[in-house]
């Protein structure tokens, strides 16, 4: 059974866009805590530690004009945002201070690098879970979806082959949906 669909909620200071997970065939979606897949598999697929670990070790190679000092400051801001479940807006304001108040650039970096870490964390958690063998590429399925991303919507990947695919571009909102081993 496939679990999950990304749903972009109204932006708030309190939380990142949540992922609502539901078991295929259910009429009523069930809401769980951040990064939990479902009550039955939440213990085996804990993404949060992998997201933080990814950020601790990631070099931010896609971000141009990043000195070592800025890189470490960005890392600290993003880890803190993930740990505190801070919103994109609040995090963007902090990141903007690193880039001379350039809010547009800060927002692009924040959204892209949070998406990168979330998806990398999910892939790593899936690899180690023993309950997920495939991942489904999922877009936000709205009018803002990039044409390139829409081509991949619904495509199934082995967990091993999903590494490094997301995000596809700056501000990409696509995510992986775990498919449980039967």
C-alpha positions as CSV (number, residue, x, y, z in Angstrom):
1,X,0.0,0.0,0.0
2,X,1.2,3.5,-0.8
3,X,1.2,6.1,2.0
4,X,1.1,9.9,1.7
5,X,0.5,12.9,-0.4
6,X,2.1,16.3,0.1
7,X,-0.4,18.9,0.8
8,X,0.8,22.5,1.0
9,X,-0.9,24.2,3.9
10,X,-1.2,27.9,4.5
11,X,2.2,29.2,5.6
12,X,2.6,29.7,9.3
13,X,5.4,30.7,11.6
14,X,4.8,27.5,13.6
15,X,5.4,24.7,11.1
16,X,6.7,23.6,7.8
17,X,4.3,22.5,5.2
18,X,3.0,19.3,6.7
19,X,2.7,16.0,4.9
20,X,-0.6,14.2,5.5
21,X,-0.2,10.5,5.3
22,X,-3.1,8.1,4.5
23,X,-3.3,4.5,3.6
24,X,-4.4,3.9,0.0
25,X,-8.2,3.2,0.0
26,X,-9.0,5.2,3.1
27,X,-11.5,7.9,2.7
28,X,-10.4,10.0,5.7
29,X,-6.8,11.1,5.9
30,X,-5.1,10.6,9.2
31,X,-2.8,13.3,10.6
32,X,0.3,12.3,12.5
33,X,3.2,14.1,14.0
34,X,5.9,15.6,11.8
35,X,7.8,13.0,9.8
36,X,5.7,10.1,11.0
37,X,4.3,7.9,8.3
38,X,1.6,6.1,10.2
39,X,1.0,4.6,13.7
40,X,2.0,1.2,12.4
41,X,5.3,2.1,10.8
42,X,6.2,5.3,12.6
43,X,8.6,3.4,14.9
44,X,10.5,2.0,12.0
45,X,10.5,5.0,9.7
46,X,11.7,8.0,11.7
47,X,12.9,10.6,9.3
48,X,13.7,13.5,11.7
49,X,17.1,12.2,12.9
50,X,18.2,11.6,9.3
51,X,17.3,15.1,8.2
52,X,19.3,16.6,11.0
53,X,22.3,14.3,10.3
54,X,22.1,15.2,6.6
55,X,22.2,18.9,7.4
56,X,25.2,18.4,9.8
57,X,27.2,16.8,7.0
58,X,25.9,18.5,3.8
59,X,28.3,21.0,2.1
60,X,25.7,23.2,0.6
61,X,27.5,22.9,-2.8
62,X,24.5,24.2,-4.7
63,X,24.6,27.6,-2.9
64,X,26.9,30.0,-4.6
65,X,29.0,32.7,-2.8
66,X,29.1,30.8,0.4
67,X,32.2,31.3,2.6
68,X,33.0,28.8,5.3
69,X,31.6,31.1,8.0
70,X,28.3,31.6,6.1
71,X,28.1,27.8,5.4
72,X,28.3,27.0,9.1
73,X,25.9,29.8,10.0
74,X,23.4,28.5,7.4
75,X,23.8,25.0,8.7
76,X,23.1,26.1,12.3
77,X,20.0,28.1,11.2
78,X,18.6,25.2,9.2
79,X,19.3,22.6,11.9
80,X,17.6,24.8,14.5
81,X,14.7,25.4,12.2
82,X,14.2,21.6,11.7
83,X,14.6,20.8,15.4
84,X,12.2,23.6,16.4
85,X,9.8,22.9,13.5
86,X,10.1,26.6,12.6
87,X,8.3,28.0,9.6
88,X,9.8,28.9,6.3
89,X,9.1,32.6,6.8
90,X,10.8,32.7,10.2
91,X,13.8,30.7,8.9
92,X,14.0,32.9,5.7
93,X,14.3,36.0,7.9
94,X,17.3,34.4,9.7
95,X,18.9,33.2,6.4
96,X,18.4,36.7,4.9
97,X,20.8,38.2,7.5
98,X,23.6,36.0,6.0
99,X,22.9,37.5,2.5
100,X,22.8,41.2,3.2
101,X,19.0,41.2,3.6
102,X,18.3,39.6,0.2
103,X,15.0,38.0,1.2
104,X,14.4,36.6,-2.3
105,X,17.6,34.6,-2.3
106,X,17.2,33.6,1.3
107,X,13.7,32.3,0.6
108,X,15.0,30.3,-2.3
109,X,17.8,28.8,-0.3
110,X,15.6,28.1,2.7
111,X,12.9,26.3,0.7
112,X,15.4,24.4,-1.5
113,X,17.7,23.2,1.3
114,X,14.9,22.2,3.6
115,X,13.4,20.2,0.8
116,X,16.7,18.7,0.0
117,X,17.3,17.6,3.6
118,X,13.8,16.4,4.1
119,X,13.9,14.2,1.0
120,X,17.4,13.0,1.7
121,X,16.3,12.1,5.3
122,X,13.3,10.2,4.0
123,X,15.5,8.2,1.6
124,X,17.9,7.3,4.3
125,X,15.2,6.4,6.7
126,X,13.5,4.2,4.0
127,X,16.8,2.4,3.3
128,X,17.2,1.6,7.0
129,X,13.6,0.9,7.8
130,X,13.1,-2.6,6.4
131,X,9.5,-1.7,5.6
132,X,9.9,0.5,2.6
133,X,11.3,-0.8,-0.7
134,X,10.1,1.8,-3.2
135,X,9.4,5.6,-3.2
136,X,6.9,7.4,-5.3
137,X,7.8,10.8,-6.8
138,X,5.0,13.2,-5.8
139,X,4.4,16.8,-6.8
140,X,2.1,19.3,-5.0
141,X,-0.4,18.7,-7.8
142,X,-1.4,22.3,-8.2
143,X,-1.0,25.1,-10.8
144,X,2.5,26.0,-9.5
145,X,4.1,22.6,-10.3
146,X,7.0,22.9,-12.7
147,X,6.6,21.2,-16.1
148,X,9.7,19.2,-15.5
149,X,8.4,17.9,-12.2
150,X,5.0,17.0,-13.5
151,X,6.6,14.5,-15.9
152,X,7.8,12.5,-12.9
153,X,4.7,12.7,-10.8
154,X,3.7,9.2,-9.8
155,X,6.9,7.6,-11.0
156,X,8.1,4.8,-8.8
157,X,11.8,4.4,-7.8
158,X,13.7,1.9,-5.8
159,X,14.9,3.5,-2.6
160,X,18.5,3.1,-3.7
161,X,17.8,4.9,-7.0
162,X,16.0,7.8,-5.3
163,X,19.1,9.3,-3.8
164,X,19.9,12.8,-4.9
165,X,16.9,13.2,-7.3
166,X,15.0,15.7,-5.1
167,X,14.8,18.6,-5.2
168,X,14.7,18.9,-9.0
169,X,15.2,22.7,-9.0
170,X,15.2,25.7,-6.8
171,X,12.0,26.0,-4.7
172,X,11.0,22.5,-5.7
173,X,8.1,21.3,-3.6
174,X,8.2,17.7,-4.7
175,X,8.6,14.9,-2.2
176,X,9.0,11.1,-1.8
177,X,6.1,9.0,-0.7
178,X,7.1,5.7,0.9
179,X,5.6,2.5,-0.5
180,X,5.6,-0.2,2.1
181,X,6.9,-3.7,1.5
182,X,4.1,-6.2,1.6
